[in-house]
């Protein structure tokens, strides 16, 4: 312990000396380049005296920054975020001019217009150097956040004696993937919580749970945070009554889905009282929000996210640290993509265009901002926090859920958990940390790469419609793209992107991972099997007998609903328990999941689930993803709950946690056990609207 402390002190001294030396050299360089900036007297000085003048000026600048900057930060909280970055560097540079004036050695001079340039360059160089040296030093990063939060904590009364709860969602990390990462030493923090290693004492328990048929973040997180994901049949679906396509990561859709959930349950959500929602699709009823999609469509002061981007990037060191990591991640993705192409890895999807930037945003910017916000919540003593880290999900979509690229992301997510744990140790109240996932991911090549056509092509062929020679790629629906749009204040996608084109009699075909939905917009109700057969006699047979399709769900006038499979299989929903038919490869619980989705008012005319191989867990995504989720089959339906032993078990010995709504009830029970926020049945009108 003592050796580690001395190493930390030595590291801090080394960084400070390095920044001092670089700042001094920068002053010397600017004095040589700029004609109106001098570090020597008019009569000339020796090289040694000039160097001493630069060193003293840089040192005085560092001391003034340490002493005066905390006072300036209080004033900066009133400045709009748009001009904050420029003002930070300008004020920091102004301190440099003061430092040069009070320097005891030499007579530095600078013209007013030149002084602005010198100040800006010195400020940027000092911040960049310090951040570059500490870019991978989590302790230094944590200490900066502690200093920023300490002022707020001094103004608050002592924290309550009851423990708070923080829920960290590792988006897309399946139960088996987590166990494998622990076994390979990629996640030492999680391993320690589980008591791995000789003599280890577990503090947490690991429990798998089973998703609904729609195994994706929109359905899962809506159910977890708001207690209901009723009538969310997929990631995207067509609603005949409005003629609109709902997309879970579209802000206007997220607002409507949250409104429907609140109306159905009668309460605001899991985080209604003293809660914070960070990086999520939905607010959970929290009063403190950052990077929450369902409020990103709102304009004005209510959507400034001051607790998110503003609080994080108000520290120049944070900005530079994240910027450098962002650039490194872009380079890493480009290198990994080139390596995959050279090695001709299969399966593989395109990773060009803007994807390197989207990945870097998910794995660096979103992670850093969300983790900083959570640490601030803990140091501020908030009662309940729910945060979503989407990094693994984004990388696994394009690199594969068990790829080397995804494994590296898991290791960095474990470091984020360690940061949150250390913040909890220094918080004004005790905290219990729950880690969970909303779904897993199933590997496999895409439907298009295996068969040379998309699901939309197959549907058009079954309807006797012309099939385009060159199939269009189905855009990925990863959550990171929604976070990027929210961050750039471009919440809505282009109008018409998902709208049916041409004649209304043509089907609308939408993909959600390995789940496909087919709707006929010119028919106002959900069509039955009999109606579809009369209109397109070859369609259902074409789909059910295709080797890339596992099963279909359609309404039946005779049986209410039926599951269709290859070779004429037709099983009524009520008979699936005795004869699962084509659902057999999808394991226990598949029949209940299908029956529940069949009851949704906006279930599609035809629900299509891809083929699934139980031997290797592969599915065939209808989107351009080699790690997918959204339907049934494989690891995508088996996420996890990692909960402290201080909480009661999620379920009884012979009981299984099934569905996101069940997870919501478990989390509410844990909040009650912590004497945390209680979810009221009635909300104020303003909060209900939000």
C-alpha positions in Angstrom: 0.0 0.0 0.0 2.8 2.4 1.0 4.7 1.6 -2.2 1.6 2.3 -4.3 1.2 5.7 -2.5 4.8 6.7 -3.2 4.4 5.7 -6.9 1.3 7.9 -7.1 3.2 10.9 -5.6 6.1 10.3 -7.9 3.8 10.1 -10.9 2.2 13.4 -9.9 5.5 15.2 -9.5 6.7 13.8 -12.8 3.7 15.1 -14.6 3.9 18.5 -13.0 7.6 18.8 -13.9 6.9 17.7 -17.5 4.1 20.3 -17.9 6.4 23.0 -16.5 9.2 22.1 -18.9 7.0 22.0 -21.9 5.4 25.3 -21.0 8.8 26.9 -20.6 9.9 25.6 -24.0 6.7 26.9 -25.5 7.4 30.4 -24.1 10.9 30.2 -25.6 9.6 29.1 -28.9 6.9 31.8 -29.1 9.5 34.4 -28.1 11.6 33.3 -31.1 8.7 33.3 -33.6 6.6 36.3 -32.6 8.2 39.7 -33.2 6.2 41.5 -30.5 6.9 39.0 -27.7 10.2 39.2 -25.8 11.6 37.4 -22.8 14.7 39.6 -22.6 15.5 43.2 -21.8 16.1 45.7 -24.6 19.9 45.5 -24.1 19.9 41.7 -24.5 20.3 38.9 -21.9 22.3 35.7 -21.8 20.7 32.5 -22.9 20.6 31.2 -19.3 18.8 34.3 -18.1 16.2 34.0 -20.8 15.6 30.4 -20.0 15.2 31.2 -16.3 12.7 34.0 -17.2 10.7 31.5 -19.3 10.8 28.9 -16.5 9.7 31.3 -13.8 7.0 32.7 -16.0 5.6 29.3 -16.7 5.8 28.3 -13.0 4.0 31.4 -11.9 1.3 30.7 -14.5 0.8 27.2 -13.1 0.5 28.5 -9.5 -2.0 31.2 -10.5 -4.0 28.6 -12.4 -4.2 26.4 -9.3 -5.1 29.2 -7.0 -7.3 31.5 -9.0 -9.0 29.0 -11.4 -11.4 27.5 -8.7 -12.8 31.0 -8.2 -13.3 31.5 -11.9 -15.2 28.1 -12.2 -18.0 29.4 -10.1 -18.5 32.3 -12.5 -18.3 30.0 -15.5 -21.4 28.1 -14.4 -23.4 31.1 -15.6 -21.8 31.1 -19.1 -23.6 29.4 -22.0 -22.0 26.1 -23.1 -21.5 27.4 -26.6 -18.8 29.9 -25.6 -17.5 28.1 -22.6 -14.5 26.5 -24.3 -13.2 29.7 -25.8 -13.7 31.6 -22.5 -11.8 28.9 -20.6 -8.7 29.3 -22.8 -9.0 33.1 -22.8 -9.2 33.4 -19.0 -6.5 30.8 -18.5 -4.2 32.7 -20.9 -5.0 36.0 -19.1 -3.5 34.4 -16.0 -0.3 33.9 -18.0 0.0 37.6 -18.7 -0.2 38.3 -15.0 2.4 35.6 -14.4 4.8 37.3 -16.8 4.3 40.7 -15.1 5.2 39.4 -11.7 8.1 37.3 -12.9 11.2 38.3 -10.8 13.6 37.6 -13.6 13.9 39.5 -16.9 11.5 42.1 -18.5 9.1 40.1 -20.7 7.1 42.3 -23.0 4.2 41.6 -25.4 2.0 43.7 -27.6 -1.7 43.5 -26.7 -2.7 41.6 -29.9 0.3 39.3 -29.5 -0.5 38.7 -25.8 -3.8 37.1 -26.8 -2.0 34.6 -29.1 0.6 33.8 -26.5 -2.1 33.3 -23.9 -4.2 31.0 -26.0 -1.2 28.9 -27.2 0.1 28.5 -23.6 -3.3 27.6 -22.3 -3.8 24.9 -25.0 -0.3 23.5 -24.6 -0.5 23.3 -20.8 -3.9 21.6 -20.9 -3.0 19.2 -23.7 0.3 18.2 -22.1 -1.3 17.5 -18.7 -4.2 15.6 -20.2 -2.0 13.6 -22.5 0.2 12.4 -19.6 -2.9 11.5 -17.6 -5.1 10.2 -20.4 -4.8 6.6 -19.2 -4.4 7.5 -15.5 -7.8 6.8 -14.0 -6.6 8.0 -10.6 -5.8 11.4 -11.9 -9.1 11.5 -13.8 -10.9 10.6 -10.6 -9.1 13.2 -8.5 -10.2 15.9 -10.9 -13.8 14.9 -10.6 -13.5 14.7 -6.8 -12.2 18.3 -6.8 -15.1 19.5 -8.9 -17.7 17.7 -6.8 -16.1 18.6 -3.4 -17.3 22.2 -3.6 -20.9 21.1 -4.0 -20.6 18.5 -1.2 -19.3 21.2 1.2 -22.5 23.2 0.7 -24.8 20.2 1.3 -25.7 18.7 4.7 -24.3 15.3 5.7 -25.6 12.4 3.5 -28.5 10.2 4.7 -27.7 7.0 6.6 -29.6 4.8 4.2 -27.6 3.5 1.2 -28.2 4.8 -2.3 -28.3 2.6 -5.4 -26.6 2.9 -8.7 -27.6 0.8 -11.7 -25.1 0.5 -14.5 -26.3 -1.1 -17.7 -23.7 -2.7 -19.9 -25.6 -2.5 -23.1 -25.7 -5.8 -25.1 -23.4 -7.8 -22.8 -24.8 -11.3 -22.4 -24.6 -13.5 -19.3 -22.2 -16.0 -20.9 -20.0 -13.2 -22.5 -19.6 -11.7 -19.0 -18.6 -15.0 -17.4 -16.1 -15.6 -20.2 -14.6 -12.2 -19.8 -14.2 -12.8 -16.1 -12.6 -16.1 -16.7 -10.1 -14.6 -19.2 -9.1 -11.8 -16.7 -10.6 -9.0 -18.8 -12.9 -7.8 -16.0 -11.0 -7.9 -12.7 -13.4 -5.6 -11.0 -16.4 -7.9 -11.7 -14.2 -10.9 -10.9 -13.5 -9.5 -7.5 -17.1 -8.8 -6.8 -17.9 -12.4 -7.7 -15.2 -13.7 -5.4 -13.0 -15.1 -8.2 -9.6 -16.3 -7.3 -8.1 -18.0 -4.2 -9.5 -16.7 -1.0 -11.9 -14.3 -2.6 -15.1 -13.5 -0.9 -18.0 -12.6 -3.2 -20.0 -9.4 -2.6 -22.3 -9.8 -5.6 -24.4 -12.6 -7.2 -24.8 -13.2 -10.9 -28.2 -14.1 -12.2 -29.3 -14.6 -15.8 -32.7 -13.4 -17.0 -34.7 -13.9 -20.1 -35.9 -11.1 -22.4 -39.1 -10.7 -24.3 -39.3 -11.6 -28.0 -38.2 -8.1 -28.8 -34.7 -8.5 -27.3 -33.5 -4.9 -27.8 -32.8 -1.8 -25.7 -36.0 0.0 -26.6 -38.3 -2.7 -25.3 -36.0 -3.8 -22.4 -35.1 -0.4 -21.1 -38.7 0.9 -21.3 -39.8 -2.1 -19.3 -37.0 -1.8 -16.8 -37.3 2.0 -16.2 -41.1 2.4 -16.6 -42.5 -1.0 -15.7 -44.3 -1.6 -19.1 -43.1 -2.4 -22.6 -46.6 -3.4 -23.7 -47.1 -3.0 -27.5 -43.4 -2.7 -28.4 -43.2 -5.6 -30.8 -39.7 -4.8 -32.2 -37.1 -2.1 -32.6 -39.0 -0.5 -35.4 -42.6 -1.2 -36.5 -45.4 0.2 -38.7 -48.5 1.5 -37.0 -51.5 1.3 -39.3 -53.7 3.7 -37.3 -51.3 6.6 -37.7 -49.4 5.5 -40.8 -46.1 6.1 -38.9 -43.1 3.9 -38.3 -42.1 3.8 -34.7 -38.3 3.6 -34.1 -37.1 3.1 -30.6 -34.0 5.3 -31.0 -35.9 8.1 -32.7 -36.6 10.9 -30.1 -40.2 11.5 -31.1 -40.9 7.8 -30.8 -39.1 7.6 -27.5 -41.3 10.4 -26.1 -44.4 8.6 -27.2 -43.4 5.2 -25.9 -42.5 6.7 -22.5 -45.9 8.5 -22.5 -47.7 5.3 -23.2 -45.8 3.4 -20.5 -46.6 6.1 -17.9 -50.2 6.1 -18.9 -50.4 2.3 -18.6 -48.7 1.9 -15.3 -49.9 5.1 -13.6 -46.5 6.1 -12.2 -43.6 8.1 -13.4 -40.9 5.5 -13.4 -38.2 3.8 -11.4 -36.2 7.1 -10.7 -39.1 9.5 -9.9 -37.8 10.6 -6.5 -34.2 11.9 -6.2 -33.1 9.9 -9.3 -30.8 10.5 -12.2 -30.9 9.1 -15.7 -27.7 9.1 -17.7 -27.3 8.0 -21.3 -30.6 6.2 -21.5 -33.4 6.1 -24.1 -35.9 6.9 -21.5 -35.9 9.1 -18.3 -37.3 6.7 -15.8 -39.0 9.7 -14.3 -35.7 11.1 -13.0 -35.3 14.8 -12.3 -31.6 14.9 -13.3 -31.0 14.0 -16.9 -28.0 13.7 -19.2 -27.9 12.3 -22.7 -31.5 11.0 -22.4 -33.1 10.4 -25.8 -36.7 10.9 -24.8 -36.0 14.6 -23.8 -33.5 15.4 -26.6 -36.3 16.5 -28.9 -37.2 19.3 -26.5 -35.8 22.8 -27.1 -35.0 25.5 -24.6 -33.4 25.6 -21.2 -35.0 22.2 -20.2 -32.7 20.4 -22.6 -29.3 22.0 -22.0 -28.0 18.9 -20.2 -25.9 21.0 -17.9 -25.2 18.0 -15.8 -23.9 16.1 -18.8 -21.8 17.7 -21.5 -21.5 21.1 -19.9 -20.3 19.9 -16.5 -17.8 17.5 -18.1 -16.3 19.7 -20.8 -16.1 22.8 -18.5 -12.8 21.3 -17.4 -10.3 21.7 -20.3 -8.4 18.6 -19.1 -11.5 16.5 -19.5 -12.0 17.9 -23.0 -8.4 17.2 -24.1 -8.4 13.8 -22.4 -11.6 12.7 -24.3 -10.4 14.3 -27.5 -7.2 12.4 -27.5 -8.9 9.1 -26.6 -11.5 9.8 -29.4 -8.7 10.2 -32.0 -7.0 7.0 -30.7 -10.3 5.1 -31.0 -10.9 6.2 -34.5 -7.4 5.0 -35.4 -7.9 1.8 -33.6 -11.1 1.1 -35.5 -9.6 1.8 -38.9 -6.6 -0.5 -38.0 -8.9 -3.3 -36.9 -11.1 -3.0 -39.9 -8.1 -3.1 -42.3 -6.7 -6.1 -40.4 -10.1 -7.9 -40.7 -10.1 -7.3 -44.5 -6.5 -8.4 -45.0 -7.2 -11.6 -43.0 -10.5 -12.0 -44.9 -12.4 -12.7 -41.8 -15.9 -14.1 -42.1 -18.5 -13.1 -41.3 -17.7 -9.4 -41.9 -19.7 -6.3 -42.6 -18.8 -2.9 -43.9 -17.1 -0.6 -41.3 -16.4 2.5 -43.4 -18.0 5.8 -43.8 -18.9 7.5 -40.5 -18.8 4.3 -38.5 -15.3 4.9 -37.0 -16.6 8.2 -35.6 -19.8 6.6 -34.3 -17.8 3.9 -32.6 -15.5 6.5 -31.0 -18.4 8.5 -29.8 -19.9 5.4 -28.1 -16.7 4.0 -26.7 -15.1 7.3 -25.6 -17.3 10.4 -25.5 -20.5 8.7 -24.3 -18.6 6.6 -21.8 -16.6 9.5 -20.3 -19.6 11.8 -20.0 -21.9 9.2 -18.5 -19.3 7.9 -16.1 -18.4 11.5 -15.0 -22.1 12.3 -14.5 -22.6 9.1 -12.4 -19.5 9.9 -10.3 -20.9 13.4 -9.7 -24.3 11.9 -8.7 -22.5 9.6 -6.2 -20.4 12.4 -4.7 -23.5 14.5 -4.5 -25.4 11.8 -2.6 -28.2 11.1 -5.0 -30.5 8.3 -4.0 -30.8 6.3 -7.3 -28.9 6.5 -10.5 -29.4 4.5 -13.8 -26.8 4.8 -16.5 -26.3 3.0 -19.8 -22.9 2.4 -21.4 -23.4 1.4 -25.0 -19.8 0.8 -26.0 -19.8 -3.0 -26.2 -23.1 -3.2 -28.1 -21.8 -0.8 -30.8 -18.5 -2.7 -31.4 -20.1 -6.2 -31.1 -22.6 -5.3 -33.9 -19.7 -4.8 -36.4 -16.9 -6.9 -35.0 -18.8 -9.8 -33.4 -19.8 -10.4 -29.7 -16.8 -12.6 -28.9 -14.3 -10.8 -31.1 -11.0 -9.4 -29.9 -12.3 -5.9 -30.6 -15.3 -6.4 -28.3 -13.0 -8.0 -25.6 -11.0 -4.9 -25.4 -14.1 -2.8 -24.9 -15.2 -5.1 -22.0 -11.8 -4.5 -20.3 -12.3 -0.7 -20.6 -15.8 -1.0 -19.3 -14.5 -2.8 -16.3 -12.2 0.2 -15.6 -15.2 2.4 -15.8 -16.9 0.2 -13.1 -13.8 0.5 -11.0 -14.0 4.3 -11.2 -17.6 4.3 -10.2 -16.8 2.0 -7.3 -14.0 4.3 -6.0 -16.3 7.3 -6.3 -18.9 5.4 -4.2 -16.2 4.8 -1.5 -15.7 8.6 -1.2 -19.4 9.5 -1.4 -21.3 11.1 1.5 -23.5 8.0 1.8 -23.1 4.3 1.2 -23.9 2.9 -2.2 -24.9 -0.4 -3.6 -23.8 -1.0 -7.2 -26.0 -3.1 -9.5 -24.7 -4.0 -12.9 -27.1 -5.4 -15.5 -27.6 -5.8 -19.2 -30.7 -5.3 -21.3 -30.0 -8.1 -23.8 -27.2 -10.1 -25.2 -26.0 -10.6 -28.8 -26.1 -13.6 -31.0 -23.4 -14.1 -33.7 -23.9 -15.0 -37.3 -23.6 -13.7 -40.8 -26.3 -11.5 -42.3 -29.3 -12.9 -44.2 -28.1 -10.9 -47.2 -24.6 -12.2 -47.2 -25.7 -15.8 -47.0 -28.5 -15.7 -49.6 -27.7 -12.7 -51.7 -31.1 -11.0 -51.0 -32.7 -9.1 -48.2 -35.9 -10.0 -46.4 -37.7 -7.2 -48.3 -36.6 -8.9 -51.6 -37.9 -12.2 -50.4 -41.3 -10.7 -49.4 -41.6 -8.9 -52.8 -40.8 -12.2 -54.6 -43.5 -13.9 -52.6 -46.0 -11.2 -53.5 -45.1 -11.4 -57.2 -43.6 -7.9 -57.2 -40.4 -7.0 -59.0 -37.2 -7.4 -57.0 -34.4 -4.9 -57.5 -31.2 -6.3 -58.8 -29.1 -4.6 -56.2 -30.4 -5.0 -52.7 -30.3 -2.0 -50.4 -28.5 -2.4 -47.1 -30.7 -2.2 -44.0 -29.3 0.4 -41.7 -28.1 -0.6 -38.3 -30.3 0.5 -35.4 -27.5 0.6 -32.8 -28.1 2.8 -29.8 -24.9 4.8 -30.3 -26.4 6.5 -33.4 -29.2 7.9 -31.3 -26.7 9.3 -28.8 -24.8 11.0 -31.6 -28.0 12.6 -33.0 -28.9 13.8 -29.5 -25.5 15.2 -28.9 -25.5 17.1 -32.2 -29.0 18.4 -31.5 -30.2 16.5 -34.7 -32.8 14.4 -33.0 -35.0 13.4 -35.9 -34.0 11.2 -38.8 -34.8 12.3 -42.4 -38.5 12.4 -43.1 -39.6 9.5 -45.2 -36.6 7.3 -44.3 -38.9 4.5 -43.1 -42.1 5.4 -44.9 -43.5 3.1 -47.5 -42.8 4.3 -51.0 -44.8 3.9 -54.2 -48.2 2.3 -54.1 -49.8 1.7 -50.7 -50.6 -1.9 -51.7 -47.0 -2.8 -51.5 -45.8 -4.2 -48.2 -43.7 -2.4 -45.6 -40.8 -4.6 -44.5 -38.8 -3.6 -41.5 -35.9 -5.3 -39.8 -34.9 -5.4 -36.1 -31.9 -7.6 -35.8 -33.0 -11.1 -36.7 -36.7 -10.2 -36.4 -38.6 -9.0 -39.4 -42.0 -7.4 -39.7 -44.2 -7.3 -42.8 -47.2 -4.9 -42.9 -49.7 -4.1 -45.6 -50.5 -0.4 -45.2 -53.6 -0.3 -47.3 -55.4 -2.7 -45.0 -56.5 -0.9 -41.8 -56.5 -3.9 -39.5 -54.1 -6.7 -38.8 -54.5 -9.2 -41.7 -55.3 -12.8 -41.0 -53.6 -15.8 -42.6 -56.7 -16.4 -44.6 -56.6 -12.8 -46.0 -52.9 -13.0 -46.8 -53.3 -16.3 -48.6 -56.2 -14.9 -50.7 -54.3 -11.8 -51.6 -50.8 -13.3 -52.1 -51.1 -17.2 -52.2 -47.3 -17.8 -52.4 -46.1 -15.3 -49.8 -46.5 -17.3 -46.5 -45.2 -20.5 -48.1 -42.2 -18.7 -49.6 -41.3 -17.2 -46.3 -41.9 -20.3 -44.1 -40.0 -22.6 -46.4 -36.9 -20.4 -46.8 -33.9 -21.9 -45.1 -33.0 -18.6 -43.5 -36.4 -18.3 -41.7 -37.1 -20.0 -38.4 -40.8 -19.4 -38.0 -43.6 -16.9 -38.8 -46.4 -15.6 -36.5 -49.7 -14.6 -38.2 -53.3 -14.0 -37.0 -55.7 -16.8 -37.8 -59.5 -16.5 -38.1 -59.9 -20.1 -37.0 -57.3 -20.3 -34.2 -56.7 -16.7 -33.2 -53.0 -17.0 -34.0 -50.7 -19.6 -35.5 -47.0 -20.3 -35.9 -45.9 -21.4 -39.4 -42.7 -23.3 -40.2 -41.1 -25.3 -43.0 -42.8 -28.2 -44.7 -46.3 -27.0 -43.9 -46.0 -26.7 -40.1 -48.9 -24.8 -38.7 -49.3 -24.8 -34.9 -52.0 -22.8 -33.1 -50.7 -20.7 -30.3 -52.7 -22.6 -27.7 -51.0 -25.8 -28.7 -47.4 -24.7 -28.6 -46.8 -26.0 -25.1 -47.5 -29.5 -26.2 -46.2 -29.2 -29.7 -43.6 -26.4 -30.1 -43.1 -27.2 -33.8 -40.7 -24.7 -35.4 -40.2 -23.0 -31.9 -38.4 -26.1 -30.5 -34.8 -24.8 -31.4 -35.5 -21.6 -29.6 -35.7 -23.1 -26.2 -38.0 -22.7 -23.2 -40.1 -19.6 -22.9 -40.3 -19.0 -26.7 -44.0 -19.9 -26.8 -44.9 -17.5 -24.0 -42.9 -14.7 -25.7 -44.6 -15.3 -29.0 -48.1 -15.4 -27.4 -47.4 -12.1 -25.6 -46.3 -10.3 -28.7 -49.4 -11.7 -30.6 -51.6 -9.8 -28.1 -50.0 -6.4 -29.0 -52.3 -4.1 -30.9 -49.5 -3.1 -33.3 -48.1 -6.5 -34.0 -47.3 -6.8 -37.7 -49.3 -8.7 -40.2 -46.4 -11.2 -40.5 -43.8 -11.5 -37.8 -40.7 -13.2 -39.1 -37.9 -14.7 -36.9 -34.7 -15.9 -38.6 -33.2 -19.3 -38.5 -31.3 -20.3 -35.4 -28.7 -23.0 -34.9 -28.7 -24.2 -31.3 -25.4 -25.9 -31.8 -23.4 -22.7 -32.2 -26.0 -20.1 -31.2 -26.0 -18.4 -34.6 -28.8 -16.4 -36.1 -29.1 -14.6 -39.4 -29.6 -10.8 -39.0 -31.9 -9.0 -41.4 -29.7 -5.9 -40.8 -26.0 -5.4 -41.6 -24.7 -6.8 -38.3 -22.6 -9.9 -37.4 -23.6 -9.6 -33.8 -27.3 -9.0 -33.5 -30.3 -8.9 -31.2 -34.0 -8.1 -31.5 -35.6 -11.5 -31.9 -35.4 -15.0 -30.5 -32.4 -17.3 -30.7 -29.1 -17.7 -28.9 -27.4 -15.5 -26.4 -29.4 -12.3 -27.3 -32.2 -13.4 -25.0 -30.0 -14.1 -22.0 -28.7 -10.9 -20.3 -27.7 -10.8 -16.6 -28.2 -9.1 -13.3 -25.1 -8.6 -11.0 -26.5 -7.6 -7.7 -25.0 -7.1 -4.2 -25.6 -9.9 -1.7 -27.1 -7.3 0.6 -30.1 -7.3 -1.7 -32.6 -10.2 -1.8 -32.2 -12.7 -4.6 -33.9 -11.6 -7.8 -36.0 -14.7 -7.9 -36.7 -17.8 -5.9 -34.8 -21.0 -6.2 -37.3 -22.5 -8.8 -38.2 -19.1 -10.4 -36.7 -17.4 -13.4 -36.7 -13.7 -14.1 -38.6 -13.4 -17.4 -39.1 -10.1 -19.2 -38.1 -6.5 -18.6 -41.2 -5.8 -16.6 -40.2 -8.5 -14.1 -36.7 -6.8 -13.9 -38.5 -3.5 -13.1 -40.3 -5.2 -10.2 -37.0 -6.6 -8.9 -35.3 -3.2 -9.0 -38.2 -1.5 -7.2 -38.0 -4.1 -4.5 -34.3 -3.4 -4.1 -34.9 0.3 -3.8 -37.5 -0.4 -1.1 -34.9 -2.6 0.7 -32.5 0.4 0.6 -35.2 2.7 1.9 -34.7 4.5 -1.4 -37.2 6.5 -3.6 -40.7 5.2 -3.7 -42.5 5.4 -7.0 -45.7 7.4 -6.5 -48.9 6.4 -8.2 -49.8 9.9 -9.1 -47.4 12.4 -10.7 -47.7 16.2 -11.0 -49.0 17.1 -14.4 -45.7 18.7 -15.6 -43.7 15.6 -14.5 -46.2 13.3 -16.2 -45.9 15.2 -19.5 -42.1 15.0 -19.3 
